[in-house]
Amino acid sequence: MHRLIEFIKRIYVVVLFILLEGLALWQYAASTPYTEAKILSRTTWFGGLVSGAVSDVAHFFSLPDENRVLTARVAELEQTLDREREMRGGGALPVEQVEAMGFDYVRYRYYSANVVSMTTNRQRNYVVVDKGEADGIVNNMGVMTPDRKLVGYVVSCSENYSVVMPMLNTEFGIGGRLVDNNYACSIRWSGSSSHYVEAIDLSTYANPQVGMSVEVSSERLPEGVLIGTIESYELNAVSTAYSAKLRIAADLAALDNVLLVENVHYGEIEELLESVQSN
């Protein structure tokens, strides 16, 4: 009890000052309509500032969920666009008429997935995503970002997860083409930098230039998936082909959401190629 009394003695001046200041402010606020309006506007501004800060923090933590929803929506839109292109290509019938006839022209199916884990500092890097056989995922599906930049392709699946081999893997390989003139090349990674891959076996007639874009040319993915842009190029030792250094378009060190792409005719194409190679 003695300590409590001593404590009150030490702080009573401060408490009394706060009470008197509060009373004075209240009297001032209620003195005229002008002061009431000014104080109300100030308190409203301060409350809005605090509310906005809280809202921004909440929005920041909700971004991963929003990105997942947007990626799923991109997958749906990509599927719809591919169906439109397939049906209307070469003067085909309108979509509604073809569907009414019972035909299905869908060549690619798109699945959204979230990156669970990944590496970028090894010679053989891999990306794990949260979709597997239970979701319809199979080996050799192409993988790209929602804005159509190449990531890699699926090499292994379990029931609920899949492993993707990205471009940053010394065993990676896929076909590419120069956007400007359609000349073909092969894409590989030397293991030296996580920002660059190489385009090899490029024809001497291709006339590569710095800044040219290179897209995927593969049965795994549709047209228009960007690999990267040329930063430098050179002829090989015997002057029979060019090789080019490409800056990778996708930020493979910051993957979050990806699209897995299934070519519904991939198995048929593989069987046909195997039959030709075996002859």
Secondary structure, 3 states (H helix, E strand, C coil): CHHHHHHHHHHHHHHHHHHHHHHHHHHHHCCCHHHHHHHHHHHHHHHHHHHHHHHHHHHHHHHHHHHHHHHHHHHHHHHHHHHHHHHHCCCCCCHHHHHHCCCCCCCEEEEEEEEEEECCCCCECCEEECCCHHHCCCCCCEEECCCCEEEEEEEEECCCCEEEEECCECCCCEEEEECCCCCEEEEECCCCCCCEEEEEEECCCCCCCCCCEEEECCCCCCCCCEEEEEEEEEECCCCCCEEEEEEECCCHHHCCEEEEEEECCHHHHHHHHHHHHHC
